[in-house]
Amino acid sequence: MHTTQNPDVWMNGLFVPWDQACVHPFCHGLQRGSVVFESIDCNETINGKAAIFRLREHMIRFENSAGIIGMELDYKLESLMHAVIDTVARSGLKSCVIRPLAFYADPVMDVYPGDASIMVAIGLAESHEPPETYKVTISRFHKIDNACMPVKAKVSGNYINPMISKTEAKKAGFDDAILLDKDGYVAEGSTSNIFIVENNKLITAPEDSILLGITRDTIMAMAQKLSVEIIQEKFNAERLKHADEAILCSSGKEVTPIVQVDESIIGDGNPGTITKLLRSYYRDIIEGHVADFEDWLTYIQ
Ligand SMILES: Cc1ncc(COP(=O)(O)O)c(C=O)c1O
């Protein structure tokens, strides 16, 4: 990102110029990864206004993530949502990625944060078109397990596992890594949920070993409208490799077709029919074309 034109950062209720939004290098959040965060998309809609997609659901997950790691936020849900809206409105941006963070901001050497103060910060970054297609590899690392880390918390410390997996995947010429759970079933992409299509049915990993993605939930709602059956069940890497279609989804990736898993080509190597349908429906929703899902859009006035 360029530093000259970057929008101001909201920090505990104050707007701070991007270049002055600083923390102590020994703050607990930086040392231990005790940073709760979200990634939320804001898009330009058909009426020319910016709209944040599923803001409430993202900020509920933000609060839940904090609760799971025992971090007590000083802000209620509505205040957090307003802070996000104010940050976007102030920037004048029509489309962007919104990144709220909450972290222990005091320098603390112990793993126990004690009564360290908590900083909530909201920053914006440039948004990009979702990828056209993805080639993925199965990671040699398993997805972190609920028995050691709370997988439902979107907390930075959980992301070293997918960071290493994706770095290895990139080095091997793939776009992303797929992580299996401890029993060898497909769990997630590095920062995305996964669906396969078999016989015109959508299948996705059940809730236990994954981050509950808001895009995953959106896909399930779209599928219902389109009368596409959804099954939540465990499936292994072989089933993924032999699926008719496969999808990675997240707020940034939206609905991204997987066209290759290691040496296996998915379908005919091009995005499949259901994937294409969901991808364009998703775009229509976030751009405000679909009245049934207008409630998911928070317009910036
Ligand atoms: C581990 C993980 N799984 C799934 C997702 C997808 O979540 P969402 O659709 O809410 O962006 C993310 C998003 O970053 C993620 O980090």
Ligand as a Chemical Component Dictionary entry (heavy atoms), coordinates in Angstrom:
data_LIG
# 
_chem_comp.id                   LIG 
_chem_comp.type                 NON-POLYMER 
_chem_comp.pdbx_formal_charge   0 
_chem_comp.three_letter_code    LIG 
# 
loop_
_chem_comp_atom.comp_id 
_chem_comp_atom.atom_id 
_chem_comp_atom.alt_atom_id 
_chem_comp_atom.type_symbol 
_chem_comp_atom.charge 
_chem_comp_atom.model_Cartn_x 
_chem_comp_atom.model_Cartn_y 
_chem_comp_atom.model_Cartn_z 
_chem_comp_atom.pdbx_ordinal 
LIG C1 C1 C 0 -9.410  -19.777 8.048 1  
LIG C2 C2 C 0 -10.499 -19.110 7.274 2  
LIG N1 N1 N 0 -11.547 -19.847 6.853 3  
LIG C3 C3 C 0 -12.562 -19.296 6.155 4  
LIG C4 C4 C 0 -12.557 -17.950 5.823 5  
LIG C5 C5 C 0 -13.702 -17.363 5.049 6  
LIG O1 O1 O 0 -14.405 -16.480 5.874 7  
LIG P1 P1 P 0 -15.327 -15.322 5.272 8  
LIG O2 O2 O 0 -16.164 -15.958 4.229 9  
LIG O3 O3 O 0 -16.110 -14.870 6.438 10 
LIG O4 O4 O 0 -14.421 -14.291 4.708 11 
LIG C6 C6 C 0 -11.502 -17.150 6.251 12 
LIG C7 C7 C 0 -11.483 -15.726 5.920 13 
LIG O5 O5 O 0 -10.506 -15.040 5.998 14 
LIG C8 C8 C 0 -10.455 -17.741 6.985 15 
LIG O6 O6 O 0 -9.416  -17.013 7.416 16 
# 
loop_
_chem_comp_bond.comp_id 
_chem_comp_bond.atom_id_1 
_chem_comp_bond.atom_id_2 
_chem_comp_bond.value_order 
_chem_comp_bond.pdbx_ordinal 
LIG C1 C2 SING 1  
LIG C2 N1 SING 2  
LIG C2 C8 DOUB 3  
LIG N1 C3 DOUB 4  
LIG C3 C4 SING 5  
LIG C4 C5 SING 6  
LIG C4 C6 DOUB 7  
LIG C5 O1 SING 8  
LIG O1 P1 SING 9  
LIG P1 O2 DOUB 10 
LIG P1 O3 SING 11 
LIG P1 O4 SING 12 
LIG C6 C7 SING 13 
LIG C6 C8 SING 14 
LIG C7 O5 DOUB 15 
LIG C8 O6 SING 16 
# 
